[in-house]
């Protein structure tokens, strides 16, 4: 890997990197772990306020582990994919049980935590502990695909060849490798974007194989995830009700207009009204409730649904 690419991308990062709290030198490994879980499939702008609230409320893994899992789900807000909140709660408990309350610092130890996959383990080991690890997320894959492989987009799913390429591109020393991982990720997020990349301001545009090849189009059309009218939308609406409920919600309440139930137009009445406006079929609502129970995001208590205790 040409050293000049390392220096140019890292130099660009030093000048233009976003000022994010989990990048601050005094951010704890726990703060980095929370950020990495929250940032999965979720934009930075949505994560920032929730991350700050979590770190204010639960500055250590032990603080989170001492609360019911349902509180993690409640304060996950509308980040989406709330099972991540359960995984963080389980990871916090394991950190207290197996690591003396301190986030472990090696890839193998991190990978052993509940809900932590290979990407997150590598990212936390690198960004929280300064270790030389091969970090590969969607942004990094896209930069590598264009810069080195000359294709518009990486393959739909991560391949062994992409991991080998990422390992080959990684600088040899720890400090430079950590900065390279963060810099390439930032380059993909801000410049080498999936749609309308800003090639004119790319620090390595003259070395880009994709530009040199004439910007060939992708070999496939990425498919976005549907939302409106899906079970996922109904699940999210039900979760919004449960997050505000201070008592178990009876099944029949989910399917009725809040005004008919005597709810004021605030509190639990707001998410109930939003759920009602979806006009979902009874079987779709039943699937959503059954799925939340199956995933551990809700539980039955005295005939009603609530967040897990």
Secondary structure, DSSP 8 states (H G I E B T S, - for coil): --HHHHHHHHHHHHHH----GGGSTT--HHHHHHHHHHTTTS-HHHHHHHHHHHHHH-SSHHHHHTS-HHHHHHTTTTSS-THHHHHHHHHHHHHHHHSTTS---SHHHHHTSTT--HHHHHHHHHHHH--------HHHHHHHIIIII--SS--SS--HHHHHHHHHHS-SSHHHHHHHHHHHHHHHHHTS-SSS--GGG-TTGGG-HHHHTT----SS-------TTSHHHHHHHHHHHHHH-SS-EEGGGGGS-GGGGT--SSTHHHHHHHHHHT---HHHHHHHHHHHHHTTS-EEETTEEE---
